[in-house]
């Protein structure tokens, strides 16, 4: 019923270590690892794992396209997306299947994720402010509607995922592709929910922070925020966005966030 997709980039130790931990909870589950680092080969490392298959990207494609490649190969209806730094604590993710069976409109279920300091995240709020779309952690962890399903720890209906076109490669290498797809799913009358009973350990940005500079990460985040805005906003929202853009530029420059301006110009180059 479930195929697991694990995209990985320069994080071999974490991938192998967590696979060893997670496999007892993934018996008889189809597992697909997508290696997004063409400079290394993981075949020997993954050889001992019986139910794991490997996709080697010929070039670095980023998170979204790596997941898309895994989904295309997946044999089962439901896709569990796991980052290579996610640790399963039980088989309670299996309860999600009942939700999909009872709710034909369900697109995705996000998991509760325990951070290094013990805090729980995974339920999010998406909102419009000052001519831009923003997101933040929810103030509660109750079951129910979620701002989006985080791509590192969730289960998605493959049929709906492919119907909506999968993750948009414009957001490569990372950030906002999962927000974008959940937003589109909701516009198509599908539901995205949070289940606090499915708990995993996930120390966010352990890979991104290791291999990318803080300035690069911020610039990409702002760039993709602009791309999302220009792709998904209504005409009225676009008008407000551009009217308030000078104010927002001044606001972020005053805060010392020069990545906002760099992200804007990178988004102009990439937008199509």
Secondary structure, DSSP 8 states (H G I E B T S, - for coil): -EEEEEEESS-HHHHHHHHHHHGGGSTT-EEEEEE--TTS--HHHHTT-TTEEEEE-SS---HHHHHHHHHHH--SSEEEEE-TTEEE-SSGGGGHHHHHHH-TTEEEEEEEEE-TTS-EE--EEEEEETTEEEEEE-S---SEE-S---TTEEEEEHHHHHHTTSS-GGGTTSSSHHHHHHHHHHHTT-EEEEEEEEEEEE-TTTTHHHHS-HHHHHHHHHHHHHHHHHHH--HHHHHHHHHHHHHHHHHHHHTT-THHHHHHHHHHHH--
